[in-house]
Amino acid sequence: MACMPRDPISAAERELDPAPLDAADPLATFRDRFAVPDPDLVYLDGNSLGRPPLGSLDRLARVAGQEWAGELAGAWNHWLDLPLRVGDALASAALGAVPGTVAVTDSTTVNLYRVASAALDDRPGRGVIVAAREDFPTDRYVLEGLAASRGLAIRWLDGDPIEGVSIREVQTALDADVALVLLSLVSYRSAAIVDLDAVEAAARRTGAHVVWDLSHAAGAIPVDLAARDVGLAVGCTYKYLNGGPGAPAFIYVAPRLQARLRPPIQGWFAQRDQFAMGPAFDPRHGIAGWLVGTPPVLSLVGVEEGAALIAQAGIEAIRAKSVALTGYTIALLDAELAPFGCSLGSPRDPARRGGHVSVRHRDARVLTSRLIERGVVPDFREPDVIRFGLSPLTTSFADVRRGVDALRELLTG
Ligand SMILES: *Cc1c(COP(=O)(O)O)cnc(C)c1O
């Protein structure tokens, strides 16, 4: 029998080849600015804990070895303003916020409690909080605690498991009794993006405050807090912002609310003349009034380095790569995984999708463990979701290809 020529590579296969995508990626060199001790590990969990920037590792060694060891308590002269200095850096690099509106302090959970509590104080007589039933657990727990201690009701939005909370649902839930709406801009499960402008407009009409949790948005999508006249927001710095494990969260209070809302914790870092150690609390104006106690200096410098990398790459370029990475993942899912029982758990429309892709499969939990054994690290979310977290500064298209190939091999046994 005559020897058949090899099939030429089909157009479809060519489109799914990661090499040209990586070659054309303007952010490809940013991976070299991060510690990647095992280049063979396919890390798809940067939306849970971002990789360490090399600059952070240097900085940590210097702050500990020189400033802490050498300057001792004298270093507080330049450490004291870190929460505000890093807040301003983050505001401009990732949040589209003006100086003096962001502080980096405490955890997302604690900041959420503080802004929600102050917002509720500012709407006395209203009895309802609106929030999403599928939101991140700590957000729901905080609200349940606030509601219980104040005798308020929570109106839960069901949302669509893939497309997230719709503006129709929010509009239906809003009335003159709603004091506060809390929503995550990007869903931690499906990556669905909520229509922020529409929610803000609807809440303004009925006089409710809105608090945005930006944990899965910051560093992945532009949020433009100032231009969109957002009032209140909080979020993590250790996910797409690569701040490091347990790095303090950010808190954003718009200028129009800074004089109006009263922070529920009056700590000495919010005191105007902190070291006078005076008898009476006389709060600092602006976002400094939301500081509480002694800041975690070693963690804060990690956030500063993370924000610097976001600034250098540019949030618009980061978003463009994020859209390309998630789109590529979905194209591979359709071609390679859908025939084996996987389905897309994230919005198909890139405008409605954040930085990760949820792949649904009946055996998602076991498959995630098997992937990790093979050096591919996504994470699992109940009940059937494998999250492919795609960090634009460190994830390559080749990583995605290898992750999908490993999953397909497991599925075809
Ligand atoms: C990651 C995440 C948190 C985590 O809160 P911590 O206080 O940092 O533990 C909270 N909310 C959302 C939406 C998150 O994605």
The ligand as an ORCA input file, in Angstrom:
! r2SCAN-3c Opt
* xyz 0 1
  C     -10.476     35.571     48.751
  C     -11.729     36.271     49.149
  C     -11.923     36.710     50.479
  C     -10.904     36.390     51.550
  O     -11.048     37.182     52.678
  P      -9.882     37.209     53.770
  O     -10.406     38.062     54.835
  O      -8.651     37.707     53.091
  O      -9.655     35.792     54.213
  C     -13.077     37.401     50.761
  N     -14.011     37.664     49.819
  C     -13.855     37.244     48.529
  C     -14.899     37.548     47.504
  C     -12.717     36.537     48.168
  O     -12.559     36.102     46.909
*
